[in-house]
Amino acid sequence: MKRCLYLILAVLVTSILSACGGGTTNAGEDTIKLTYAFFAPANTFPAVQMEEWKKRLEERTDGKVEVELFHGGSLLEANNMYDGIESGTADIGLTSTSYEPGRFPLLAISDMPSGYNSATSASKVVHDLVKEYPPEALENFKIITTFATEPAYIQSKQPITSLDDLKGQQLRIAGALTPIMEELGAAPVGMSQAEVPEALQTGIVNGYVSSREILKDAKLAEMVNYTTDYPLALNTFIAVMNKDTWESLPQDVQQVIDELNHEMTVFTGEYLDKHVQESLEWSRESHDHEIIELSDSEKWDEKLENMKVNYVEKVQSQGHPAQEYREKMEKLIEKYNKESE
């Protein structure tokens, strides 16, 4: 009798434990759930990349991995993204290294105006550079993917065709653009992208400096009439995973994530280039937005070249391979610009 009772009890305990278990894959293994954080809204191009990465990872692992996305700073903001990933607030985080001046001295070189002809070219360049020169600030993370914007352009209420036009202009900028715009004589104003529409309406700024998809994504072509056709700095984005999370993943999942690294670099660059063209067409057709040429581009080139030389020398003196990095960067730009022509 006792033996029968023990058997019944064992069956009940087993059933309860099974019912309390987590989600499972078709193979009966526990589902791996990852959280992925980003500071900007879901309609922005880095967030589109997140959606595509999630889709490809879940498909290629046959549902073994599920990724929950947190856009719009709902879990981590730009200024605490990497720290939040290191502490385990989220498993994966995406932010722009340009938003943390001084933390990525070599990447600041490739972010400077350097003749990139597209987001695809820029993304491939920074991917290769990050792979060859891993940022010291990210040594405690697993890098998931790297990509970049197209170069930023001045987008303004009044036409800016020369250094004289630019002098004293209050323009919204992000991070690494501050010294560049100061060198050119503008009056850069730091603020979040979300604050730009109101700042334009109230006259706090006369324009902003950004890649051009924002004209449509944020409907800013309704408020600015001109884009100056002179490519400025990049914003580099690096997605990282918490090191402990990475080391806990099965080898087959790690392999898929590694395969997606370069894939997402290419996907994001090509997506953004197409989206920029759509944005420019919409801005022109819907709001008569104009692309204007500089009358003194040689002066802009000279000022920015001097600035780059001085910065490279400074970083080199701090013990970083800055000159080697710049030479490698220039070769990669030439290579990938040709590919994307």
C-alpha positions as a Python dict, from the first residue, in 0.01 Angstrom:
ca = {
    (1, 'M'): (0, 0, 0),
    (2, 'K'): (276, 241, 99),
    (3, 'R'): (461, 155, -220),
    (4, 'C'): (156, 250, -427),
    (5, 'L'): (123, 579, -241),
    (6, 'Y'): (491, 660, -307),
    (7, 'L'): (445, 588, -676),
    (8, 'I'): (137, 810, -697),
    (9, 'L'): (320, 1090, -511),
    (10, 'A'): (620, 1064, -744),
    (11, 'V'): (397, 1094, -1050),
    (12, 'L'): (223, 1400, -904),
    (13, 'V'): (553, 1575, -822),
    (14, 'T'): (686, 1507, -1170),
    (15, 'S'): (368, 1648, -1325),
    (16, 'I'): (386, 1965, -1112),
    (17, 'L'): (752, 2026, -1195),
    (18, 'S'): (680, 1982, -1566),
    (19, 'A'): (391, 2228, -1552),
    (20, 'C'): (611, 2490, -1384),
    (21, 'G'): (882, 2469, -1649),
    (22, 'G'): (955, 2754, -1897),
    (23, 'G'): (877, 2766, -2269),
    (24, 'T'): (1028, 2491, -2477),
    (25, 'T'): (1150, 2447, -2828),
    (26, 'N'): (1038, 2163, -3053),
    (27, 'A'): (1336, 1969, -2928),
    (28, 'G'): (1207, 1996, -2570),
    (29, 'E'): (1480, 2232, -2454),
    (30, 'D'): (1413, 2549, -2254),
    (31, 'T'): (1359, 2854, -2474),
    (32, 'I'): (1641, 3109, -2449),
    (33, 'K'): (1494, 3454, -2393),
    (34, 'L'): (1703, 3764, -2464),
    (35, 'T'): (1621, 4131, -2404),
    (36, 'Y'): (1747, 4395, -2650),
    (37, 'A'): (1737, 4767, -2565),
    (38, 'F'): (1765, 5084, -2775),
    (39, 'F'): (1707, 5452, -2697),
    (40, 'A'): (1518, 5569, -3011),
    (41, 'P'): (1168, 5488, -3145),
    (42, 'A'): (1080, 5176, -3341),
    (43, 'N'): (1051, 5359, -3676),
    (44, 'T'): (1417, 5464, -3680),
    (45, 'F'): (1663, 5272, -3896),
    (46, 'P'): (1868, 5120, -3607),
    (47, 'A'): (1543, 4983, -3464),
    (48, 'V'): (1454, 4836, -3805),
    (49, 'Q'): (1790, 4658, -3783),
    (50, 'M'): (1691, 4521, -3442),
    (51, 'E'): (1367, 4380, -3581),
    (52, 'E'): (1553, 4213, -3869),
    (53, 'W'): (1821, 4071, -3636),
    (54, 'K'): (1551, 3929, -3407),
    (55, 'K'): (1368, 3775, -3703),
    (56, 'R'): (1677, 3610, -3849),
    (57, 'L'): (1805, 3482, -3514),
    (58, 'E'): (1471, 3328, -3416),
    (59, 'E'): (1424, 3168, -3760),
    (60, 'R'): (1776, 3021, -3776),
    (61, 'T'): (1755, 2877, -3426),
    (62, 'D'): (1412, 2722, -3503),
    (63, 'G'): (1250, 2907, -3214),
    (64, 'K'): (1519, 2807, -2968),
    (65, 'V'): (1582, 3178, -2903),
    (66, 'E'): (1322, 3449, -2843),
    (67, 'V'): (1419, 3816, -2843),
    (68, 'E'): (1216, 4088, -2671),
    (69, 'L'): (1282, 4438, -2803),
    (70, 'F'): (1270, 4753, -2590),
    (71, 'H'): (1272, 5067, -2809),
    (72, 'G'): (1246, 5434, -2723),
    (73, 'G'): (1449, 5425, -2402),
    (74, 'S'): (1184, 5210, -2233),
    (75, 'L'): (1455, 5002, -2065),
    (76, 'L'): (1785, 5189, -2116),
    (77, 'E'): (1872, 5534, -2250),
    (78, 'A'): (2166, 5637, -2471),
    (79, 'N'): (2368, 5773, -2178),
    (80, 'N'): (2351, 5451, -1975),
    (81, 'M'): (2323, 5184, -2244),
    (82, 'Y'): (2662, 5015, -2215),
    (83, 'D'): (2666, 5044, -1835),
    (84, 'G'): (2317, 4893, -1825),
    (85, 'I'): (2421, 4598, -2040),
    (86, 'E'): (2726, 4535, -1824),
    (87, 'S'): (2511, 4533, -1509),
    (88, 'G'): (2256, 4299, -1669),
    (89, 'T'): (1957, 4535, -1699),
    (90, 'A'): (1927, 4404, -2057),
    (91, 'D'): (2111, 4126, -2237),
    (92, 'I'): (2184, 4331, -2550),
    (93, 'G'): (2202, 4705, -2610),
    (94, 'L'): (2245, 4930, -2910),
    (95, 'T'): (2370, 5288, -2902),
    (96, 'S'): (2589, 5530, -3091),
    (97, 'T'): (2949, 5553, -2979),
    (98, 'S'): (2940, 5914, -3098),
    (99, 'Y'): (2720, 5998, -2800),
    (100, 'E'): (3005, 5927, -2559),
    (101, 'P'): (3290, 6162, -2660),
    (102, 'G'): (3628, 6051, -2531),
    (103, 'R'): (3532, 5690, -2466),
    (104, 'F'): (3617, 5570, -2819),
    (105, 'P'): (3926, 5767, -2934),
    (106, 'L'): (3995, 5564, -3250),
    (107, 'L'): (3633, 5550, -3363),
    (108, 'A'): (3623, 5929, -3334),
    (109, 'I'): (3871, 5935, -3625),
    (110, 'S'): (3648, 5730, -3855),
    (111, 'D'): (3344, 5933, -3747),
    (112, 'M'): (3503, 6253, -3882),
    (113, 'P'): (3422, 6382, -4233),
    (114, 'S'): (3626, 6154, -4458),
    (115, 'G'): (3452, 6122, -4795),
    (116, 'Y'): (3214, 5831, -4734),
    (117, 'N'): (2968, 5815, -5024),
    (118, 'S'): (2694, 5612, -4853),
    (119, 'A'): (2577, 5444, -4536),
    (120, 'T'): (2669, 5109, -4691),
    (121, 'S'): (3029, 5215, -4744),
    (122, 'A'): (3050, 5373, -4399),
    (123, 'S'): (2901, 5068, -4229),
    (124, 'K'): (3145, 4829, -4394),
    (125, 'V'): (3439, 5053, -4306),
    (126, 'V'): (3353, 5081, -3937),
    (127, 'H'): (3273, 4708, -3919),
    (128, 'D'): (3621, 4621, -4046),
    (129, 'L'): (3789, 4878, -3821),
    (130, 'V'): (3607, 4759, -3508),
    (131, 'K'): (3704, 4402, -3591),
    (132, 'E'): (4071, 4493, -3640),
    (133, 'Y'): (4089, 4751, -3360),
    (134, 'P'): (3839, 4638, -3093),
    (135, 'P'): (3751, 4932, -2867),
    (136, 'E'): (3907, 4902, -2524),
    (137, 'A'): (3583, 5036, -2373),
    (138, 'L'): (3400, 4727, -2500),
    (139, 'E'): (3646, 4458, -2393),
    (140, 'N'): (3399, 4327, -2134),
    (141, 'F'): (3122, 4281, -2392),
    (142, 'K'): (3046, 4062, -2690),
    (143, 'I'): (3008, 4280, -3001),
    (144, 'I'): (2697, 4169, -3191),
    (145, 'T'): (2711, 4402, -3491),
    (146, 'T'): (2844, 4737, -3611),
    (147, 'F'): (2701, 4983, -3862),
    (148, 'A'): (2691, 5355, -3934),
    (149, 'T'): (2475, 5632, -4067),
    (150, 'E'): (2546, 5803, -4391),
    (151, 'P'): (2743, 6125, -4327),
    (152, 'A'): (2544, 6399, -4155),
    (153, 'Y'): (2430, 6703, -4352),
    (154, 'I'): (2326, 7052, -4242),
    (155, 'Q'): (1947, 7084, -4275),
    (156, 'S'): (1826, 7438, -4215),
    (157, 'K'): (1550, 7696, -4244),
    (158, 'Q'): (1768, 7934, -4448),
    (159, 'P'): (2019, 7828, -4716),
    (160, 'I'): (2377, 7777, -4598),
    (161, 'T'): (2612, 7798, -4895),
    (162, 'S'): (2934, 7924, -4734),
    (163, 'L'): (3128, 7963, -4412),
    (164, 'D'): (2989, 8316, -4389),
    (165, 'D'): (2634, 8180, -4397),
    (166, 'L'): (2723, 7922, -4133),
    (167, 'K'): (2893, 8163, -3892),
    (168, 'G'): (2701, 8182, -3564),
    (169, 'Q'): (2415, 7961, -3685),
    (170, 'Q'): (2253, 7775, -3397),
    (171, 'L'): (2226, 7413, -3510),
    (172, 'R'): (2126, 7106, -3313),
    (173, 'I'): (2405, 6850, -3309),
    (174, 'A'): (2484, 6517, -3147),
    (175, 'G'): (2800, 6428, -2958),
    (176, 'A'): (3102, 6415, -3186),
    (177, 'L'): (2977, 6694, -3413),
    (178, 'T'): (3042, 6967, -3155),
    (179, 'P'): (3412, 7032, -3234),
    (180, 'I'): (3349, 6996, -3608),
    (181, 'M'): (3074, 7256, -3616),
    (182, 'E'): (3268, 7488, -3387),
    (183, 'E'): (3567, 7461, -3622),
    (184, 'L'): (3341, 7565, -3910),
    (185, 'G'): (3210, 7863, -3713),
    (186, 'A'): (2860, 7746, -3620),
    (187, 'A'): (2706, 7762, -3274),
    (188, 'P'): (2619, 7398, -3200),
    (189, 'V'): (2337, 7328, -2956),
    (190, 'G'): (2320, 6995, -2778),
    (191, 'M'): (1974, 6842, -2735),
    (192, 'S'): (1792, 6518, -2798),
    (193, 'Q'): (1642, 6450, -3140),
    (194, 'A'): (1297, 6449, -2980),
    (195, 'E'): (1339, 6815, -2882),
    (196, 'V'): (1423, 6934, -3234),
    (197, 'P'): (1072, 7007, -3371),
    (198, 'E'): (985, 7240, -3083),
    (199, 'A'): (1330, 7402, -3095),
    (200, 'L'): (1279, 7475, -3466),
    (201, 'Q'): (931, 7616, -3406),
    (202, 'T'): (1043, 7845, -3124),
    (203, 'G'): (1362, 7957, -3298),
    (204, 'I'): (1601, 7808, -3044),
    (205, 'V'): (1781, 7649, -3340),
    (206, 'N'): (1783, 7740, -3709),
    (207, 'G'): (1842, 7382, -3816),
    (208, 'Y'): (2025, 7066, -3724),
    (209, 'V'): (2298, 6834, -3849),
    (210, 'S'): (2196, 6474, -3915),
    (211, 'S'): (2171, 6201, -4175),
    (212, 'R'): (1887, 6276, -4414),
    (213, 'E'): (1637, 5999, -4343),
    (214, 'I'): (1521, 6216, -4054),
    (215, 'L'): (1358, 6458, -4299),
    (216, 'K'): (1081, 6205, -4353),
    (217, 'D'): (1097, 5991, -4039),
    (218, 'A'): (1042, 6292, -3811),
    (219, 'K'): (859, 6501, -4075),
    (220, 'L'): (1126, 6770, -4035),
    (221, 'A'): (1106, 6861, -4405),
    (222, 'E'): (789, 7043, -4303),
    (223, 'M'): (1008, 7277, -4096),
    (224, 'V'): (1342, 7306, -4277),
    (225, 'N'): (1370, 7411, -4640),
    (226, 'Y'): (1730, 7333, -4730),
    (227, 'T'): (1999, 7067, -4709),
    (228, 'T'): (2359, 7175, -4769),
    (229, 'D'): (2529, 6922, -4996),
    (230, 'Y'): (2842, 6868, -4789),
    (231, 'P'): (2893, 6536, -4604),
    (232, 'L'): (3005, 6576, -4244),
    (233, 'A'): (3047, 6326, -3960),
    (234, 'L'): (2913, 5974, -3914),
    (235, 'N'): (2732, 5821, -3621),
    (236, 'T'): (2872, 5476, -3552),
    (237, 'F'): (2644, 5224, -3381),
    (238, 'I'): (2766, 4914, -3198),
    (239, 'A'): (2533, 4652, -3049),
    (240, 'V'): (2682, 4458, -2758),
    (241, 'M'): (2579, 4162, -2544),
    (242, 'N'): (2647, 4109, -2175),
    (243, 'K'): (2956, 3885, -2154),
    (244, 'D'): (2801, 3642, -1904),
    (245, 'T'): (2492, 3608, -2123),
    (246, 'W'): (2710, 3536, -2426),
    (247, 'E'): (2912, 3271, -2245),
    (248, 'S'): (2592, 3102, -2125),
    (249, 'L'): (2461, 3049, -2479),
    (250, 'P'): (2492, 2713, -2656),
    (251, 'Q'): (2760, 2697, -2925),
    (252, 'D'): (2509, 2663, -3208),
    (253, 'V'): (2333, 2986, -3100),
    (254, 'Q'): (2666, 3167, -3069),
    (255, 'Q'): (2749, 3056, -3422),
    (256, 'V'): (2427, 3205, -3563),
    (257, 'I'): (2488, 3535, -3379),
    (258, 'D'): (2842, 3551, -3520),
    (259, 'E'): (2710, 3486, -3871),
    (260, 'L'): (2464, 3774, -3831),
    (261, 'N'): (2735, 4024, -3733),
    (262, 'H'): (2849, 4120, -4083),
    (263, 'E'): (2510, 4039, -4238),
    (264, 'M'): (2343, 4310, -4032),
    (265, 'T'): (2620, 4558, -4118),
    (266, 'V'): (2538, 4517, -4486),
    (267, 'F'): (2161, 4499, -4436),
    (268, 'T'): (2150, 4819, -4231),
    (269, 'G'): (2371, 5020, -4466),
    (270, 'E'): (2172, 4918, -4773),
    (271, 'Y'): (1839, 4975, -4597),
    (272, 'L'): (1942, 5324, -4486),
    (273, 'D'): (2071, 5427, -4830),
    (274, 'K'): (1741, 5329, -4988),
    (275, 'H'): (1546, 5499, -4713),
    (276, 'V'): (1748, 5821, -4749),
    (277, 'Q'): (1660, 5840, -5118),
    (278, 'E'): (1293, 5787, -5036),
    (279, 'S'): (1317, 6061, -4773),
    (280, 'L'): (1477, 6308, -5015),
    (281, 'E'): (1216, 6239, -5285),
    (282, 'W'): (932, 6281, -5035),
    (283, 'S'): (1083, 6604, -4900),
    (284, 'R'): (1126, 6751, -5247),
    (285, 'E'): (786, 6647, -5380),
    (286, 'S'): (582, 6719, -5067),
    (287, 'H'): (761, 7025, -4927),
    (288, 'D'): (979, 7170, -5207),
    (289, 'H'): (1288, 7090, -5004),
    (290, 'E'): (1607, 7200, -5184),
    (291, 'I'): (1959, 7056, -5197),
    (292, 'I'): (2208, 7342, -5225),
    (293, 'E'): (2577, 7352, -5317),
    (294, 'L'): (2859, 7521, -5131),
    (295, 'S'): (3040, 7811, -5293),
    (296, 'D'): (3357, 7761, -5084),
    (297, 'S'): (3385, 7386, -5024),
    (298, 'E'): (3767, 7404, -5047),
    (299, 'K'): (3773, 7617, -4730),
    (300, 'W'): (3559, 7360, -4549),
    (301, 'D'): (3791, 7081, -4667),
    (302, 'E'): (4099, 7266, -4544),
    (303, 'K'): (3958, 7343, -4201),
    (304, 'L'): (3842, 6987, -4142),
    (305, 'E'): (4165, 6831, -4270),
    (306, 'N'): (4367, 7040, -4026),
    (307, 'M'): (4133, 6935, -3749),
    (308, 'K'): (4171, 6565, -3835),
    (309, 'V'): (4552, 6588, -3848),
    (310, 'N'): (4561, 6754, -3506),
    (311, 'Y'): (4325, 6500, -3355),
    (312, 'V'): (4515, 6201, -3494),
    (313, 'E'): (4840, 6341, -3353),
    (314, 'K'): (4675, 6389, -3014),
    (315, 'V'): (4539, 6033, -3001),
    (316, 'Q'): (4872, 5894, -3124),
    (317, 'S'): (5049, 6075, -2839),
    (318, 'Q'): (4816, 5902, -2594),
    (319, 'G'): (4951, 5563, -2700),
    (320, 'H'): (4687, 5461, -2955),
    (321, 'P'): (4773, 5351, -3314),
    (322, 'A'): (4590, 5653, -3454),
    (323, 'Q'): (4799, 5711, -3766),
    (324, 'E'): (4787, 5344, -3863),
    (325, 'Y'): (4411, 5348, -3799),
    (326, 'R'): (4360, 5649, -4026),
    (327, 'E'): (4567, 5498, -4307),
    (328, 'K'): (4371, 5173, -4285),
    (329, 'M'): (4045, 5369, -4279),
    (330, 'E'): (4131, 5563, -4595),
    (331, 'K'): (4208, 5241, -4784),
    (332, 'L'): (3879, 5089, -4672),
    (333, 'I'): (3684, 5400, -4772),
    (334, 'E'): (3834, 5388, -5119),
    (335, 'K'): (3753, 5017, -5148),
    (336, 'Y'): (3393, 5031, -5026),
    (337, 'N'): (3308, 5358, -5198),
    (338, 'K'): (3390, 5191, -5530),
    (339, 'E'): (3175, 4891, -5443),
    (340, 'S'): (2873, 5109, -5364),
    (341, 'E'): (2896, 5337, -5668),
}
